[in-house]
């Protein structure tokens, strides 16, 4: 079975009958992180310590103290090494974080409901930006829809090639109205999410999500619903649209580079499977396969560059391309 390409005139290679390789395969040559790459475990530990201090200075009169704290802590080697490696650099990342904190409002929509959450999401998501700093940003909705680097999930879903679920965001008033009625009558049938604004993502991310979906299914009781994806690739244009609505949509973002996805977690508490999914994701992070950002209801995941080739091979094997 072949997956269609939007590239005019592109001729796919011969189909293969190979089985998708396991995620436990050794890292391929040339995919190992550079010897001088930042220590991500140290970075995450330093961010966790910083969050405790930010939480203690979360009240409005502590604005100056928070700024002094950030000036000091962001320059610590473990944190500075990552921020320096992003396109903005340490100074740009610091200024952006301070601006995000200044615009933060109490009870804001989405995942960054307080300052501590905002700082956590911003700093941990910088790992994505550091990893994929050479990837071009999808600036407009049209670029997301037309990119030959992304595939449409609907074609794959209809052929039973996905090990995860999603719901597309309704485009009409009728669709949004029906969604509201369904949530009223059956509030726990599906996660409380608006749905995918774009049902497109990179081939490697499809393979990653399929692999996570299969592992999640094997680790939980048979009645547990499949892995649920709430967000994939999106444009910088859409990211700014979310910001105008009051969401803490970070810029730059791994979503706008096509390498990130958001997974529902909170909904699985009713099935006793939330912790199993969380541990599964954290184990993959410890293995260096993904970056994980706890955003509350959903967790943000981003594929590591060192795993890109392996998951591209997995996609091609699964789809027979």
C-alpha positions as CSV (number, residue, x, y, z in Angstrom):
1,X,0.0,0.0,0.0
2,X,1.3,3.4,-0.9
3,X,0.8,6.7,0.7
4,X,0.0,9.4,-1.8
5,X,2.4,12.4,-2.1
6,X,1.5,15.9,-2.9
7,X,4.8,16.4,-4.8
8,X,3.9,16.5,-8.5
9,X,5.7,13.9,-10.5
10,X,7.3,12.1,-7.5
11,X,7.6,8.4,-8.0
12,X,7.6,6.3,-4.8
13,X,9.9,3.4,-4.6
14,X,8.8,-0.2,-4.6
15,X,6.6,-1.4,-1.8
16,X,8.0,-3.6,0.9
17,X,6.5,-6.1,3.2
18,X,8.8,-5.4,6.1
19,X,7.5,-5.1,9.7
20,X,8.0,-1.7,11.4
21,X,11.3,-1.7,13.4
22,X,11.0,-1.7,17.2
23,X,11.8,1.5,19.0
24,X,14.4,-0.5,21.0
25,X,16.7,-0.7,18.0
26,X,20.1,0.8,18.6
27,X,20.8,4.3,17.4
28,X,21.9,4.5,13.9
29,X,25.4,5.7,13.0
30,X,25.4,9.5,12.5
31,X,22.3,9.9,14.8
32,X,24.2,10.0,18.1
33,X,24.1,13.4,19.8
34,X,27.3,15.5,19.6
35,X,29.7,15.1,22.4
36,X,29.4,18.8,23.3
37,X,25.5,18.8,23.2
38,X,23.8,20.3,26.3
39,X,23.1,17.9,29.2
40,X,19.3,17.8,29.0
41,X,18.9,15.9,32.3
42,X,20.8,18.7,34.0
43,X,18.7,21.3,32.2
44,X,15.4,19.7,33.2
45,X,16.7,19.4,36.8
46,X,17.7,23.1,36.9
47,X,14.4,24.1,35.4
48,X,12.6,22.1,38.2
49,X,14.6,24.0,40.8
50,X,13.8,27.3,39.2
51,X,10.1,26.6,39.2
52,X,10.1,26.2,42.9
53,X,11.5,29.6,43.3
54,X,9.2,31.1,40.7
55,X,6.2,29.7,42.6
56,X,7.4,31.4,45.8
57,X,7.5,34.7,44.0
58,X,4.2,34.4,42.0
59,X,2.4,37.4,43.6
60,X,2.2,40.7,41.8
61,X,4.5,42.7,44.1
62,X,7.3,40.2,43.4
63,X,7.8,41.3,39.8
64,X,11.2,42.8,40.3
65,X,12.4,39.9,42.4
66,X,11.3,37.4,39.7
67,X,13.3,39.3,37.1
68,X,16.4,39.3,39.3
69,X,15.9,35.6,39.9
70,X,15.6,34.9,36.1
71,X,18.6,37.0,35.4
72,X,20.6,34.9,37.7
73,X,19.2,31.4,37.1
74,X,19.0,31.5,33.3
75,X,22.8,32.2,33.2
76,X,23.6,29.1,35.1
77,X,25.6,26.7,32.8
78,X,23.0,23.9,32.7
79,X,20.3,26.3,31.5
80,X,22.4,28.7,29.5
81,X,23.8,25.8,27.4
82,X,20.3,25.0,26.0
83,X,19.1,28.6,25.6
84,X,22.3,29.6,23.9
85,X,21.8,26.8,21.3
86,X,18.3,28.1,20.3
87,X,17.9,30.6,17.4
88,X,17.1,33.4,19.8
89,X,20.1,32.7,22.0
90,X,20.2,33.3,25.8
91,X,19.4,37.0,25.7
92,X,16.5,36.6,23.3
93,X,15.0,33.7,25.2
94,X,15.3,35.6,28.5
95,X,13.5,38.7,27.0
96,X,10.8,36.5,25.4
97,X,10.2,34.8,28.7
98,X,9.9,38.1,30.6
99,X,7.4,39.4,28.0
100,X,5.4,36.2,28.2
101,X,5.3,36.6,32.0
102,X,4.2,40.2,31.7
103,X,1.3,39.4,29.4
104,X,0.2,36.4,31.6
105,X,-3.2,36.9,33.1
106,X,-4.8,35.1,36.0
107,X,-7.1,32.3,34.8
108,X,-5.7,32.4,31.3
109,X,-6.9,29.9,28.8
110,X,-5.1,26.7,28.0
111,X,-2.2,25.1,29.8
112,X,-0.3,28.1,31.3
113,X,-2.9,28.8,34.0
114,X,-0.3,30.5,36.3
115,X,3.2,31.9,36.1
116,X,4.9,28.6,37.2
117,X,3.2,26.7,34.5
118,X,4.1,29.3,31.9
119,X,7.8,29.3,32.8
120,X,7.8,25.4,32.8
121,X,6.2,25.2,29.4
122,X,8.4,27.9,27.9
123,X,11.7,26.6,29.2
124,X,11.1,22.9,28.5
125,X,9.8,23.6,25.0
126,X,13.1,25.4,24.2
127,X,14.5,21.9,23.9
128,X,12.3,21.4,20.8
129,X,13.5,24.7,19.3
130,X,17.2,23.8,20.0
131,X,16.8,20.4,18.4
132,X,15.1,21.6,15.2
133,X,16.6,25.1,14.9
134,X,17.5,24.4,11.3
135,X,14.0,23.3,10.3
136,X,11.9,26.0,8.4
137,X,8.9,27.3,10.2
138,X,5.4,26.8,8.6
139,X,4.5,30.5,8.6
140,X,0.9,30.3,7.1
141,X,-2.0,27.9,7.2
142,X,-1.6,27.5,3.4
143,X,2.0,26.3,3.9
144,X,0.8,23.6,6.4
145,X,-1.9,22.5,4.0
146,X,0.4,22.4,0.9
147,X,3.7,21.1,2.4
148,X,5.0,17.9,0.8
149,X,6.8,17.2,4.1
150,X,3.5,16.6,5.9
151,X,1.0,13.8,5.3
152,X,-2.8,13.9,5.8
153,X,-4.0,11.7,8.7
154,X,-7.5,11.2,7.3
155,X,-6.2,9.1,4.3
156,X,-4.3,6.9,6.8
157,X,-7.2,6.7,9.3
158,X,-9.6,5.5,6.7
159,X,-7.3,2.6,5.8
160,X,-6.8,1.6,9.4
161,X,-3.1,2.6,9.5
162,X,-3.2,4.7,12.7
163,X,-2.8,3.4,16.2
164,X,-4.3,6.6,17.7
165,X,-7.4,8.7,17.5
166,X,-8.2,12.3,16.9
167,X,-11.1,14.6,16.2
168,X,-11.0,17.3,13.6
169,X,-11.9,20.8,14.6
170,X,-15.4,21.7,13.2
171,X,-15.2,24.3,10.5
172,X,-18.8,25.4,10.5
173,X,-21.3,26.8,13.1
174,X,-23.4,23.6,12.6
175,X,-20.5,21.4,13.4
176,X,-19.5,23.4,16.5
177,X,-23.2,23.4,17.6
178,X,-23.4,19.6,17.2
179,X,-20.1,19.2,19.2
180,X,-21.5,21.3,22.0
181,X,-24.7,19.2,22.2
182,X,-22.6,16.0,22.2
183,X,-20.5,17.2,25.0
184,X,-23.6,18.2,27.0
185,X,-25.3,14.8,26.5
186,X,-22.1,12.6,26.7
187,X,-19.6,14.7,28.5
188,X,-17.0,12.0,29.1
189,X,-17.3,10.1,25.8
190,X,-14.2,11.9,24.3
191,X,-11.6,14.3,25.7
192,X,-12.6,17.9,26.2
193,X,-10.7,19.3,23.3
194,X,-11.5,21.6,20.3
195,X,-10.0,19.1,17.9
196,X,-7.2,19.3,15.4
197,X,-7.0,22.6,13.5
198,X,-4.7,20.8,11.0
199,X,-4.8,17.0,10.6
200,X,-1.3,17.0,9.0
201,X,2.1,16.0,10.4
202,X,5.5,14.7,9.4
203,X,5.8,11.0,8.5
204,X,8.2,10.4,11.3
205,X,5.7,11.8,13.9
206,X,3.0,9.4,12.5
207,X,5.4,6.5,13.1
208,X,6.2,7.8,16.6
209,X,2.6,8.2,17.6
210,X,1.7,4.7,16.2
211,X,4.5,3.2,18.2
212,X,3.3,5.0,21.4
213,X,-0.2,4.0,20.6
214,X,0.6,0.4,20.3
215,X,2.7,0.4,23.5
216,X,-0.1,2.2,25.4
217,X,-2.6,-0.4,24.2
218,X,-0.5,-3.3,25.3
219,X,0.2,-1.7,28.8
220,X,-3.5,-1.0,29.7
221,X,-6.7,-3.0,30.1
222,X,-8.6,-3.9,26.8
223,X,-11.4,-1.4,27.6
224,X,-9.0,1.6,27.6
225,X,-9.6,3.9,24.7
226,X,-6.7,4.3,22.2
227,X,-4.2,7.1,22.4
228,X,-5.8,10.5,21.7
229,X,-3.9,13.2,19.8
230,X,-5.1,16.8,20.3
231,X,-2.7,18.8,18.2
232,X,-0.1,18.3,15.5
233,X,1.6,20.6,13.0
234,X,0.3,24.1,12.9
235,X,1.3,27.4,11.4
236,X,2.8,30.5,13.0
237,X,-0.3,32.3,11.7
238,X,-2.5,29.9,13.8
239,X,-0.2,30.2,16.8
240,X,-0.7,34.0,16.8
241,X,-4.5,33.4,16.4
242,X,-4.4,31.3,19.6
243,X,-2.4,34.0,21.4
244,X,-5.1,36.5,20.5
245,X,-7.6,34.2,22.1
246,X,-5.6,34.2,25.3
247,X,-3.8,30.9,25.0
248,X,-0.1,30.6,25.9
249,X,1.0,29.5,22.4
250,X,4.8,29.8,22.6
251,X,6.9,31.3,19.8
252,X,8.9,29.8,18.2
253,X,7.2,26.4,18.7
254,X,7.9,22.8,17.8
255,X,4.4,22.6,16.4
256,X,5.3,25.2,13.8
257,X,8.3,23.2,12.8
258,X,6.1,20.1,12.3
259,X,7.9,17.9,14.9
260,X,5.6,18.2,17.9
261,X,2.2,16.7,19.0
262,X,0.0,17.1,22.0
263,X,-1.5,14.0,23.7
264,X,-4.5,13.8,26.0
265,X,-3.7,12.6,29.5
266,X,-6.2,13.9,32.0
267,X,-9.2,12.0,30.3
268,X,-7.5,8.7,31.0
269,X,-7.9,9.0,34.7
270,X,-11.4,7.7,34.4
271,X,-10.0,4.5,32.9
272,X,-7.1,4.2,35.4
273,X,-4.6,4.6,32.6
274,X,-3.3,8.2,33.0
275,X,-0.2,7.3,35.0
276,X,0.7,4.4,32.7
277,X,0.7,6.8,29.7
278,X,2.7,9.4,31.6
279,X,5.4,6.8,32.6
280,X,5.5,5.5,29.1
281,X,6.3,9.0,27.8
282,X,8.8,9.8,30.5
283,X,10.6,6.5,29.8
284,X,11.0,7.5,26.1
285,X,12.2,10.9,27.2
286,X,14.9,9.2,29.4
287,X,15.9,7.1,26.4
288,X,16.5,10.3,24.5
289,X,13.7,9.6,22.0
290,X,11.4,12.5,22.7
291,X,11.1,15.7,24.7
292,X,8.0,15.9,27.0
293,X,6.3,19.0,28.5
294,X,3.6,18.5,31.1
295,X,0.9,20.9,30.1
296,X,-1.8,19.6,32.5
297,X,-4.7,18.1,30.5
298,X,-2.4,17.4,27.6
299,X,1.3,16.5,27.4
300,X,3.4,18.0,24.6
301,X,5.9,15.6,22.9
302,X,8.6,16.4,20.3
303,X,10.6,13.8,18.4
304,X,14.4,14.0,18.9
305,X,16.6,14.4,15.8
306,X,18.5,11.3,16.9
307,X,15.4,9.2,16.4
308,X,14.3,10.8,13.1
309,X,15.9,8.3,10.7
310,X,14.6,5.3,12.7
311,X,11.0,6.5,12.7
312,X,11.2,7.4,9.0
313,X,12.2,3.8,8.3
314,X,9.4,2.6,10.5
315,X,6.9,4.8,8.6
316,X,8.1,3.5,5.2
317,X,7.9,-0.1,6.4
318,X,4.4,0.3,7.9
319,X,3.0,2.1,4.9
320,X,4.8,0.0,2.3
321,X,6.5,2.9,0.6
